[in-house]
């Protein structure tokens, strides 16, 4: 007996309907915010991912040598492929670009709660706009992609941070480049590390001063608004050059927060520099979205995350292009929406069930089936001849709104009886009027009228 591979999922019809509902809401939210859909190959050159994330990423990939001798991998994420696509035509594409995609991604890692080896993800990205207006637009889209299902600011929060401020602060302490990225790597894990382990990991960078640095980090993590950011970071600027850079960055913070507040999204935003995002290619504002418990505390895995990555396209050999994007996975999102009662019960049902007699009645009824389906009306009928009693039971079980009944008497008069399966009301109409009458009932609630004698 064959079993499903670990970390992968089967989607039975109800599960598939739930997944497709998720995709429809995501797609509508993205389009409402002016994003255009694109698509990419499932299989990519392996070096596309190693150039972005380093050779260590290979252990997390489904990779192999294809029959042409090429080293390839199933995509673990969309961003590198998207950067390749945009970079190839960056000079001719109108800016800013606002693109979105919903696609399956693959990672060879240990399956665990909220993380599988295959998952679907919504990605939204903006290219060609370096200012905070693009960051605000992207965050607004991420919020709408959750809010459209029904959750409010009491259910989730956007934790907004800034790698630029962190890098300026670390530069003031003499840490730049790889050293600064190493420190950010420790900060990224602080919520999951015991204090002693965090201090141990900071020792190579700060030595005996690690306790002092850790105390400063704790202060930074407590900052919750733009004025407190200004007080702290300007107070730790050792020279005029750094002070000017920090002032410029704080001005961008002000613009970003004002834009979000103007769109009515202030209640969803929490300034929180504990978020730095682990990937090294992030360059500016970054954020993660978390669900909230009833008491307002953060809960579980991040529902979404993203930020600025202005240098990735350049890193792939194309012209430098400012970019900002986010990803939102279906596994954690579905769990969250089910917890909050925001996913409706998915029932796939026809609009019409056609009850057929034999001989000419079946021929006339099948003609009606074809006409109704051609008009986009979901129609079912029994695939083999069975008694009327069983057909009526099937009609009731199907969940259809209407039953069309074509027996010998109806066929002789080229008529069809229409039965409202909710009210039990019944009327005869000419078969030639079926599509028009059924469409009027389904779209506008206008009941079919008796056929003229």
Secondary structure, 3 states (H helix, E strand, C coil): CCCCCCCCCCCCHHHHHHHHHHHHHHHHHHHHCCCEECCCCCEEEHHHHHHHHCHHHHHHCCEEECCCCCEEEECCCCHHHHHHHHHHCCCCCCCCEEEEEEEEEECCCCCECCECCEEEEEEEEEECCCCHHHHHHHHHHHHHHHHCCCCCCCCEEEEEEEHHHHHHHHHHCCCCHHHHHHHHHHHHCHHHCCHHHHHHHHHHHHHHHHHHHHHHHHHHHCCCCHHHHHHHHHHCCCCHHHHHHHHHHHHHHHHHHHHHHHCCCHHHEEECCCCCCCCCCCCCEEEEEEEECCCCCEEEEEEEEEEECCCHHHHCCCCCCCEEEEEEEHHHHHHHHHHCCCCCCCCCCCCEEEEECCCHHHHHHHHHHHHHHHCCCCEEECCCCCCHHHHHHHHHHHCCCEEEEECHHHHHCCEEEEEECCCCCEEEEEHHHHHHHHHHHHHHCCCCCCCCC
